[in-house]
Amino acid sequence: MFNLADCYKNGEGTEKNLEKAFYWYKQVKEVSENELCDGCKQPYIEYQWCQQCNIRQLQQNFSKWTSENEFINKFIEEAQLKAKNSYEILEWIPYNKLINIKYFDKGGFSKIYKAIWLDGPIYSWNFDKQQWNRQTNYEVILKILNDSSGLSNKFLEEWKYHYNCQKNSFSKFTQIFGFTQDPVRLCKPINDLQDSDNENEIYGVLPYMAPEILRNNPYTQASDIYSLSMVMWEFTSGIPPFKYLAHDHHLVLSICDGERPKIIENTPKCYIDLMKRCWDSNPSNRPTIVMLENIISEWSRYIDEYYNYLKLDENLKLDEKYSPQLPADIDNQLKYDIFEFIKANEALVQKQVYTSVIQSHPQAYYKSRKFSEILDKSECFICTEISDNKSEYSKLMI
């Protein structure tokens, strides 16, 4: 069953389907609860995963590796000590264990490569051989920083948020396996990286950046939720947000002043309400990732049931398609929400075909870039506006 789950997860021999992978991993867990660890004879907490024995093996190996960076070392060690299954393991991966490294794509402050990880990720401990069982020759993605001097505690905090989301909802997030170091491309020793002067630099794609980040406030999980709201809007429009505007200090001010993309016609009201909560100017008013997953998973589940119902009876008339036999255990509001999604499906697709052909603004950028200079211009612009029109003070203050 574990191999079947992996096949669905990685698209090996079948179409990639993370929901089915998640289902089979849960089945594996139920079976594994009846299996005992060969070492301590206690029940596994996950498939072939004894937390007590496996953490001891990982801890004994701490002295055998180092990234030469205290932040990375601590991040990896903490992840290993708290891992409740193989999916939560992070490792320091020796660069010589990566082969067939090929360029794939480029972002504003990173380059993306594909590679084969010879050892591959851990999935269980082999008591007979006293070594880890691994998925060898595993294809991975490498994200290489253009400016590795920007690596800092702040940078790693962002990866911690991603890693925590991965643990809480593994089927929805790209898995992080660990970190490595290219000995050729780094310009300075990695243990010096935390001393970088770039600690407070701000990078990103402007339309997806939360207003509090543009105000130079600390990065939080709520900032990611704002970014997700822009992705939600993009799903309904078929185009990136603020495609027709210059991504300059004027847009920075507008976003901080509450401007958001225009709601697309025929978008379901329940979806609009959730999207607006996610892009609320006050981070504390935004839902958590767990809340979002619960809401969206429930929508997805019943919409899938509806379309499965249609497949069973392809002879349904058009007017009958909006009266499916949904389960009796759902409340009227949820049922209404599902009908909204179903009715909106075709209308939104037609709208996207029209909007996608309109040309974007020449100064609209959708790769990460440094925003310090743009934000400096925004501050000057604010001072000018305040002196010219004092009544606008509260509106423009960031």
ABEGO torsion letter per residue (X at the ends): XAAAAAAAAAGBGBBBBAAAAAAAAAAAAAAAAABBBAAAGBBBABBGBBAAAAAAAAAAAAAABBAGBAAAAAAAAAAAAABABAAABBBBBBAAABBGBBBABBBAABBBBBBBBAAEBBABBBAAAGBBBBBBGBBBBBBBBABAAABBAAAAAAAAAAAAAAAABAAABBBBAEBBBBAAABABBAAAAAABAAAABBBEBAAABBAAAAAGBBBBAAAAAAAAAAAAAAAAAGBBBGAABBBBAAAAAAAAAGBBBBBBBGBBAAAAAAAAAAABABAAABBBAAAAAAAAAAAAAAAAAAAAAAAABAABBAAAAABBBBBAABBAAAAAAAAAAAAAAAAAAAAAAAAAABBBBAABBABBBBAAAAAAAAAAAAAAAAAABAAAAAAABX
